[in-house]
Amino acid sequence: MKPRVIGKSRITKDKAVQLTSGNKAALARALGITKAAVNSWPNTGPIPFLSEIRIRYIAFPELCSGIAETPAELGKKIVKEMG
């Protein structure tokens, strides 16, 4: 099994839309970003890592139930730990 690399997203834009709402505008609202920002993500490559963290927090709240931080706080904490 290949080890995971922290700091690299594995979710594509299409998967992000599918996991959250089914449309880009609702995804943008859920993440607190503009629709233009979502549209700027590559169609086939991975989305920005911090956006992936937020999407996972939104799409899978049961996996994050022990986390007190908001998605933004959690993302900042991870980035800080990565150095």
N, CA, C and O atoms as a GROMACS GRO file, in nm:
protein
  332
    1MET      N    1   0.084  -0.118   0.000
    1MET     CA    2   0.000   0.000   0.000
    1MET      C    3   0.088   0.124   0.000
    1MET      O    4   0.182   0.135   0.079
    2LYS      N    5   0.059   0.217  -0.088
    2LYS     CA    6   0.137   0.340  -0.100
    2LYS      C    7   0.103   0.435   0.014
    2LYS      O    8  -0.015   0.457   0.041
    3PRO      N    9   0.203   0.494   0.083
    3PRO     CA   10   0.174   0.586   0.193
    3PRO      C   11   0.109   0.715   0.142
    3PRO      O   12   0.137   0.760   0.031
    4ARG      N   13   0.024   0.772   0.224
    4ARG     CA   14  -0.040   0.899   0.189
    4ARG      C   15   0.057   1.013   0.207
    4ARG      O   16   0.140   1.012   0.298
    5VAL      N   17   0.047   1.110   0.121
    5VAL     CA   18   0.130   1.230   0.130
    5VAL      C   19   0.043   1.342   0.182
    5VAL      O   20  -0.054   1.382   0.117
    6ILE      N   21   0.075   1.395   0.299
    6ILE     CA   22  -0.003   1.505   0.356
    6ILE      C   23   0.030   1.631   0.278
    6ILE      O   24   0.147   1.662   0.254
    7GLY      N   25  -0.072   1.703   0.240
    7GLY     CA   26  -0.051   1.827   0.169
    7GLY      C   27  -0.086   1.820   0.022
    7GLY      O   28  -0.076   1.920  -0.049
    8LYS      N   29  -0.127   1.702  -0.025
    8LYS     CA   30  -0.166   1.688  -0.165
    8LYS      C   31  -0.311   1.640  -0.170
    8LYS      O   32  -0.347   1.542  -0.104
    9SER      N   33  -0.391   1.708  -0.248
    9SER     CA   34  -0.530   1.670  -0.265
    9SER      C   35  -0.542   1.551  -0.359
    9SER      O   36  -0.461   1.534  -0.450
   10ARG      N   37  -0.643   1.470  -0.334
   10ARG     CA   38  -0.670   1.357  -0.421
   10ARG      C   39  -0.809   1.366  -0.480
   10ARG      O   40  -0.850   1.276  -0.554
   11ILE      N   41  -0.882   1.471  -0.451
   11ILE     CA   42  -1.018   1.487  -0.501
   11ILE      C   43  -1.018   1.579  -0.623
   11ILE      O   44  -0.953   1.684  -0.622
   12THR      N   45  -1.089   1.539  -0.727
   12THR     CA   46  -1.103   1.624  -0.846
   12THR      C   47  -1.223   1.717  -0.827
   12THR      O   48  -1.302   1.700  -0.735
   13LYS      N   49  -1.235   1.816  -0.914
   13LYS     CA   50  -1.347   1.911  -0.907
   13LYS      C   51  -1.480   1.838  -0.920
   13LYS      O   52  -1.573   1.864  -0.844
   14ASP      N   53  -1.490   1.746  -1.016
   14ASP     CA   54  -1.616   1.673  -1.034
   14ASP      C   55  -1.654   1.595  -0.909
   14ASP      O   56  -1.771   1.593  -0.870
   15LYS      N   57  -1.557   1.530  -0.846
   15LYS     CA   58  -1.584   1.454  -0.723
   15LYS      C   59  -1.625   1.547  -0.610
   15LYS      O   60  -1.714   1.514  -0.532
   16ALA      N   61  -1.562   1.665  -0.600
   16ALA     CA   62  -1.596   1.762  -0.497
   16ALA      C   63  -1.741   1.807  -0.511
   16ALA      O   64  -1.815   1.816  -0.413
   17VAL      N   65  -1.780   1.836  -0.633
   17VAL     CA   66  -1.919   1.878  -0.660
   17VAL      C   67  -2.014   1.764  -0.622
   17VAL      O   68  -2.117   1.787  -0.559
   18GLN      N   69  -1.980   1.644  -0.661
   18GLN     CA   70  -2.063   1.527  -0.632
   18GLN      C   71  -2.076   1.503  -0.481
   18GLN      O   72  -2.184   1.472  -0.433
   19LEU      N   73  -1.966   1.518  -0.406
   19LEU     CA   74  -1.968   1.491  -0.262
   19LEU      C   75  -2.049   1.593  -0.183
   19LEU      O   76  -2.101   1.561  -0.076
   20THR      N   77  -2.059   1.712  -0.233
   20THR     CA   78  -2.126   1.816  -0.155
   20THR      C   79  -2.269   1.840  -0.201
   20THR      O   80  -2.363   1.810  -0.126
   21SER      N   81  -2.289   1.893  -0.318
   21SER     CA   82  -2.422   1.941  -0.351
   21SER      C   83  -2.472   1.905  -0.489
   21SER      O   84  -2.592   1.905  -0.514
   22GLY      N   85  -2.382   1.875  -0.576
   22GLY     CA   86  -2.420   1.848  -0.713
   22GLY      C   87  -2.411   1.968  -0.805
   22GLY      O   88  -2.430   1.954  -0.926
   23ASN      N   89  -2.381   2.087  -0.750
   23ASN     CA   90  -2.358   2.202  -0.838
   23ASN      C   91  -2.249   2.293  -0.780
   23ASN      O   92  -2.229   2.300  -0.659
   24LYS      N   93  -2.179   2.361  -0.869
   24LYS     CA   94  -2.062   2.441  -0.831
   24LYS      C   95  -2.096   2.560  -0.743
   24LYS      O   96  -2.019   2.596  -0.654
   25ALA      N   97  -2.210   2.623  -0.767
   25ALA     CA   98  -2.248   2.741  -0.689
   25ALA      C   99  -2.271   2.703  -0.542
   25ALA      O  100  -2.226   2.774  -0.452
   26ALA      N  101  -2.340   2.592  -0.519
   26ALA     CA  102  -2.364   2.548  -0.381
   26ALA      C  103  -2.234   2.503  -0.314
   26ALA      O  104  -2.214   2.526  -0.195
   27LEU      N  105  -2.146   2.440  -0.391
   27LEU     CA  106  -2.016   2.400  -0.338
   27LEU      C  107  -1.938   2.523  -0.294
   27LEU      O  108  -1.880   2.526  -0.186
   28ALA      N  109  -1.937   2.626  -0.379
   28ALA     CA  110  -1.866   2.750  -0.346
   28ALA      C  111  -1.922   2.813  -0.219
   28ALA      O  112  -1.846   2.856  -0.132
   29ARG      N  113  -2.055   2.819  -0.206
   29ARG     CA  114  -2.116   2.876  -0.086
   29ARG      C  115  -2.078   2.795   0.038
   29ARG      O  116  -2.046   2.852   0.143
   30ALA      N  117  -2.081   2.662   0.026
   30ALA     CA  118  -2.047   2.577   0.141
   30ALA      C  119  -1.903   2.598   0.186
   30ALA      O  120  -1.873   2.587   0.305
   31LEU      N  121  -1.814   2.626   0.092
   31LEU     CA  122  -1.673   2.646   0.125
   31LEU      C  123  -1.638   2.791   0.159
   31LEU      O  124  -1.528   2.820   0.205
   32GLY      N  125  -1.734   2.883   0.135
   32GLY     CA  126  -1.708   3.023   0.162
   32GLY      C  127  -1.617   3.087   0.058
   32GLY      O  128  -1.542   3.179   0.089
   33ILE      N  129  -1.624   3.036  -0.065
   33ILE     CA  130  -1.544   3.092  -0.174
   33ILE      C  131  -1.637   3.129  -0.289
   33ILE      O  132  -1.757   3.100  -0.284
   34THR      N  133  -1.584   3.190  -0.391
   34THR     CA  134  -1.667   3.230  -0.505
   34THR      C  135  -1.680   3.114  -0.604
   34THR      O  136  -1.598   3.022  -0.606
   35LYS      N  137  -1.784   3.122  -0.686
   35LYS     CA  138  -1.802   3.023  -0.792
   35LYS      C  139  -1.685   3.030  -0.890
   35LYS      O  140  -1.642   2.929  -0.946
   36ALA      N  141  -1.633   3.152  -0.910
   36ALA     CA  142  -1.517   3.169  -0.998
   36ALA      C  143  -1.397   3.091  -0.946
   36ALA      O  144  -1.319   3.035  -1.023
   37ALA      N  145  -1.381   3.088  -0.814
   37ALA     CA  146  -1.270   3.011  -0.755
   37ALA      C  147  -1.286   2.862  -0.785
   37ALA      O  148  -1.190   2.795  -0.821
   38VAL      N  149  -1.408   2.812  -0.770
   38VAL     CA  150  -1.434   2.671  -0.802
   38VAL      C  151  -1.407   2.645  -0.950
   38VAL      O  152  -1.346   2.545  -0.986
   39ASN      N  153  -1.453   2.737  -1.036
   39ASN     CA  154  -1.433   2.721  -1.180
   39ASN      C  155  -1.285   2.724  -1.218
   39ASN      O  156  -1.247   2.670  -1.322
   40SER      N  157  -1.202   2.788  -1.136
   40SER     CA  158  -1.059   2.798  -1.168
   40SER      C  159  -0.984   2.669  -1.136
   40SER      O  160  -0.870   2.650  -1.180
   41TRP      N  161  -1.047   2.580  -1.059
   41TRP     CA  162  -0.982   2.453  -1.029
   41TRP      C  163  -0.967   2.372  -1.157
   41TRP      O  164  -1.052   2.382  -1.246
   42PRO      N  165  -0.862   2.291  -1.169
   42PRO     CA  166  -0.847   2.210  -1.290
   42PRO      C  167  -0.959   2.108  -1.303
   42PRO      O  168  -1.008   2.055  -1.203
   43ASN      N  169  -0.999   2.079  -1.426
   43ASN     CA  170  -1.108   1.984  -1.449
   43ASN      C  171  -1.068   1.840  -1.419
   43ASN      O  172  -1.150   1.762  -1.374
   44THR      N  173  -0.944   1.805  -1.444
   44THR     CA  174  -0.902   1.666  -1.426
   44THR      C  175  -0.806   1.644  -1.311
   44THR      O  176  -0.797   1.533  -1.258
   45GLY      N  177  -0.735   1.746  -1.271
   45GLY     CA  178  -0.637   1.731  -1.164
   45GLY      C  179  -0.699   1.752  -1.026
   45GLY      O  180  -0.819   1.778  -1.015
   46PRO      N  181  -0.617   1.742  -0.923
   46PRO     CA  182  -0.667   1.760  -0.787
   46PRO      C  183  -0.702   1.905  -0.756
   46PRO      O  184  -0.646   1.998  -0.813
   47ILE      N  185  -0.797   1.921  -0.665
   47ILE     CA  186  -0.836   2.055  -0.619
   47ILE      C  187  -0.738   2.101  -0.512
   47ILE      O  188  -0.657   2.021  -0.466
   48PRO      N  189  -0.742   2.229  -0.470
   48PRO     CA  190  -0.653   2.275  -0.362
   48PRO      C  191  -0.673   2.193  -0.234
   48PRO      O  192  -0.785   2.158  -0.197
   49PHE      N  193  -0.562   2.163  -0.168
   49PHE     CA  194  -0.564   2.076  -0.050
   49PHE      C  195  -0.656   2.126   0.060
   49PHE      O  196  -0.732   2.047   0.117
   50LEU      N  197  -0.650   2.254   0.093
   50LEU     CA  198  -0.734   2.305   0.201
   50LEU      C  199  -0.882   2.296   0.166
   50LEU      O  200  -0.966   2.276   0.254
   51SER      N  201  -0.915   2.310   0.040
   51SER     CA  202  -1.054   2.292  -0.002
   51SER      C  203  -1.096   2.147   0.015
   51SER      O  204  -1.210   2.119   0.052
   52GLU      N  205  -1.005   2.054  -0.011
   52GLU     CA  206  -1.038   1.913   0.011
   52GLU      C  207  -1.068   1.886   0.158
   52GLU      O  208  -1.163   1.814   0.190
   53ILE      N  209  -0.989   1.945   0.246
   53ILE     CA  210  -1.013   1.926   0.390
   53ILE      C  211  -1.153   1.977   0.426
   53ILE      O  212  -1.227   1.909   0.497
   54ARG      N  213  -1.188   2.094   0.377
   54ARG     CA  214  -1.320   2.150   0.406
   54ARG      C  215  -1.431   2.062   0.350
   54ARG      O  216  -1.532   2.041   0.416
   55ILE      N  217  -1.413   2.011   0.230
   55ILE     CA  218  -1.514   1.925   0.168
   55ILE      C  219  -1.532   1.797   0.249
   55ILE      O  220  -1.644   1.753   0.272
   56ARG      N  221  -1.422   1.739   0.291
   56ARG     CA  222  -1.433   1.617   0.372
   56ARG      C  223  -1.506   1.646   0.503
   56ARG      O  224  -1.584   1.563   0.549
   57TYR      N  225  -1.482   1.760   0.562
   57TYR     CA  226  -1.549   1.801   0.686
   57TYR      C  227  -1.699   1.817   0.662
   57TYR      O  228  -1.780   1.779   0.747
   58ILE      N  229  -1.736   1.873   0.548
   58ILE     CA  230  -1.877   1.895   0.513
   58ILE      C  231  -1.944   1.764   0.473
   58ILE      O  232  -2.055   1.734   0.518
   59ALA      N  233  -1.879   1.686   0.388
   59ALA     CA  234  -1.939   1.565   0.332
   59ALA      C  235  -1.941   1.448   0.431
   59ALA      O  236  -2.030   1.362   0.424
   60PHE      N  237  -1.844   1.444   0.522
   60PHE     CA  238  -1.833   1.332   0.615
   60PHE      C  239  -1.822   1.381   0.759
   60PHE      O  240  -1.720   1.356   0.824
   61PRO      N  241  -1.925   1.449   0.810
   61PRO     CA  242  -1.915   1.505   0.946
   61PRO      C  243  -1.894   1.398   1.053
   61PRO      O  244  -1.834   1.425   1.157
   62GLU      N  245  -1.943   1.278   1.028
   62GLU     CA  246  -1.927   1.170   1.128
   62GLU      C  247  -1.781   1.133   1.148
   62GLU      O  248  -1.743   1.086   1.255
   63LEU      N  249  -1.698   1.154   1.046
   63LEU     CA  250  -1.556   1.125   1.060
   63LEU      C  251  -1.483   1.236   1.134
   63LEU      O  252  -1.370   1.217   1.180
   64CYS      N  253  -1.546   1.351   1.145
   64CYS     CA  254  -1.484   1.468   1.208
   64CYS      C  255  -1.550   1.502   1.341
   64CYS      O  256  -1.527   1.611   1.394
   65SER      N  257  -1.630   1.412   1.396
   65SER     CA  258  -1.707   1.444   1.516
   65SER      C  259  -1.621   1.477   1.637
   65SER      O  260  -1.666   1.551   1.725
   66GLY      N  261  -1.500   1.424   1.644
   66GLY     CA  262  -1.412   1.453   1.758
   66GLY      C  263  -1.326   1.576   1.738
   66GLY      O  264  -1.245   1.610   1.824
   67ILE      N  265  -1.342   1.643   1.624
   67ILE     CA  266  -1.260   1.760   1.592
   67ILE      C  267  -1.335   1.886   1.633
   67ILE      O  268  -1.446   1.911   1.586
   68ALA      N  269  -1.274   1.964   1.721
   68ALA     CA  270  -1.340   2.086   1.768
   68ALA      C  271  -1.321   2.202   1.672
   68ALA      O  272  -1.401   2.296   1.671
   69GLU      N  273  -1.216   2.197   1.590
   69GLU     CA  274  -1.186   2.308   1.501
   69GLU      C  275  -1.285   2.316   1.385
   69GLU      O  276  -1.344   2.216   1.345
   70THR      N  277  -1.300   2.436   1.334
   70THR     CA  278  -1.374   2.454   1.209
   70THR      C  279  -1.285   2.405   1.096
   70THR      O  280  -1.166   2.385   1.117
   71PRO      N  281  -1.340   2.384   0.976
   71PRO     CA  282  -1.254   2.341   0.866
   71PRO      C  283  -1.138   2.437   0.839
   71PRO      O  284  -1.027   2.394   0.809
   72ALA      N  285  -1.164   2.567   0.851
   72ALA     CA  286  -1.057   2.665   0.827
   72ALA      C  287  -0.948   2.653   0.933
   72ALA      O  288  -0.829   2.657   0.901
   73GLU      N  289  -0.988   2.638   1.060
   73GLU     CA  290  -0.889   2.624   1.167
   73GLU      C  291  -0.809   2.496   1.151
   73GLU      O  292  -0.687   2.494   1.172
   74LEU      N  293  -0.878   2.388   1.114
   74LEU     CA  294  -0.810   2.261   1.094
   74LEU      C  295  -0.710   2.270   0.980
   74LEU      O  296  -0.598   2.221   0.991
   75GLY      N  297  -0.750   2.334   0.870
   75GLY     CA  298  -0.660   2.351   0.756
   75GLY      C  299  -0.536   2.430   0.793
   75GLY      O  300  -0.425   2.392   0.755
   76LYS      N  301  -0.554   2.539   0.867
   76LYS     CA  302  -0.440   2.621   0.909
   76LYS      C  303  -0.346   2.541   1.000
   76LYS      O  304  -0.224   2.552   0.990
   77LYS      N  305  -0.405   2.459   1.088
   77LYS     CA  306  -0.325   2.378   1.178
   77LYS      C  307  -0.240   2.277   1.100
   77LYS      O  308  -0.122   2.258   1.130
   78ILE      N  309  -0.300   2.214   1.001
   78ILE     CA  310  -0.228   2.116   0.920
   78ILE      C  311  -0.115   2.183   0.842
   78ILE      O  312  -0.004   2.132   0.838
   79VAL      N  313  -0.144   2.298   0.782
   79VAL     CA  314  -0.042   2.370   0.706
   79VAL      C  315   0.073   2.411   0.798
   79VAL      O  316   0.190   2.401   0.761
   80LYS      N  317   0.040   2.457   0.919
   80LYS     CA  318   0.144   2.499   1.013
   80LYS      C  319   0.231   2.379   1.052
   80LYS      O  320   0.353   2.391   1.060
   81GLU      N  321   0.168   2.263   1.075
   81GLU     CA  322   0.244   2.144   1.113
   81GLU      C  323   0.332   2.093   1.001
   81GLU      O  324   0.435   2.030   1.025
   82MET      N  325   0.291   2.121   0.876
   82MET     CA  326   0.371   2.077   0.761
   82MET      C  327   0.497   2.161   0.745
   82MET      O  328   0.591   2.123   0.676
   83GLY      N  329   0.496   2.278   0.812
   83GLY     CA  330   0.614   2.364   0.811
   83GLY      C  331   0.621   2.446   0.691
   83GLY      O  332   0.716   2.524   0.675
   0.00000   0.00000   0.00000
